[in-house]
Amino acid sequence: MKDLISNLNKIFESRIRLGIMSVLMVNETYDFNSLKQTLAVTDGNLAGHLKALEKEGMIAVEKQFIGRKPNTSYRATEKGRVAFKEHIAALESLIRDT
Amino acid sequence: MKNEVKTHEDIKAIRKLMEESTRFLSLSGLSGVIAGVAALAGALLAWLFIDAPWSLAGVAALVLVVSVSFAYFLSLKKARRDKRDFWTAVSRKMLLNLSIPLATGGVLAIIFLIKGNLELVVPVFLIFYGLALINASKFTLGEIFYLGLLEIVTGLLVAVFPGLWLAGWTLGFGVLHIVYGLVMYGKYGK
């Protein structure tokens, strides 16, 4: 039981961070505005959570220009993928065991 | 207990996001039926104008416009009803992947029409439409993959037996769409 809880990653506790990771697990990259639309959150809220995930090395940021418009997109890093999978496995076994 | 409920909800939310961020789920089944009926009406018109290849192209264009417009409006309505966004990164990806083979096939069919290779026009339409559906199926309801396969088979058959072009058109664009639309309608609603 103790192992199980240690596998639950603190960084993924927020629903929005779980959402961001879910989208990035199945999409190579996803841009800021599409993430905002998919998760139905505000700019500031999303930016804060993205920053936190980036700081932990779970996601990587790619800034580029499409025409003259800046476009920021995100992708999950290898570390992020592994951590997220472990987190999901821990969540699932938590349900099974209770 | 409270935690368990939250965990269940988290996992449900994760699944939903993974699906909705990779697949456009608002494709309307009813629009498939309408496209099929439009194609059957087109086949009837084509049968009346059988001696003029350009009027056949006109009929095909008309059928396409009617089908696409209905698909657009009915899918938009379905998205609203299901409280989903219509114009998203996924729907754009799906459209792009659908339109590249479709436009290629359209241009190729016109080239064949101009060069007088009339017996290849309908097979090319059917085959490239099938390829377009298969290409788009990665980004929407997976069932259109099988519709795409059947369109390709129909197209190849018409290429072998050019005399069957009207039957191929009726089957590929008419009957298959109606059957597909009804199946989708039953499975996912309007």
HADDOCK unambig.tbl for C-alpha pairs under 7 A between the chains (distance, minus, plus):
assign (segid A and resid 19 and name CA) (segid B and resid 14 and name CA) 6.26 0.50 0.50
assign (segid A and resid 19 and name CA) (segid B and resid 17 and name CA) 6.74 0.50 0.50
assign (segid A and resid 22 and name CA) (segid B and resid 14 and name CA) 5.70 0.50 0.50
assign (segid A and resid 22 and name CA) (segid B and resid 17 and name CA) 6.39 0.50 0.50
assign (segid A and resid 22 and name CA) (segid B and resid 18 and name CA) 5.67 0.50 0.50
assign (segid A and resid 23 and name CA) (segid B and resid 17 and name CA) 6.18 0.50 0.50
assign (segid A and resid 23 and name CA) (segid B and resid 18 and name CA) 5.50 0.50 0.50
assign (segid A and resid 23 and name CA) (segid B and resid 21 and name CA) 6.07 0.50 0.50
assign (segid A and resid 26 and name CA) (segid B and resid 18 and name CA) 6.24 0.50 0.50
assign (segid A and resid 26 and name CA) (segid B and resid 22 and name CA) 6.97 0.50 0.50
assign (segid A and resid 27 and name CA) (segid B and resid 22 and name CA) 6.94 0.50 0.50
assign (segid A and resid 34 and name CA) (segid B and resid 88 and name CA) 6.67 0.50 0.50
assign (segid A and resid 34 and name CA) (segid B and resid 89 and name CA) 6.08 0.50 0.50
assign (segid A and resid 91 and name CA) (segid B and resid 7 and name CA) 6.54 0.50 0.50
assign (segid A and resid 95 and name CA) (segid B and resid 4 and name CA) 6.52 0.50 0.50
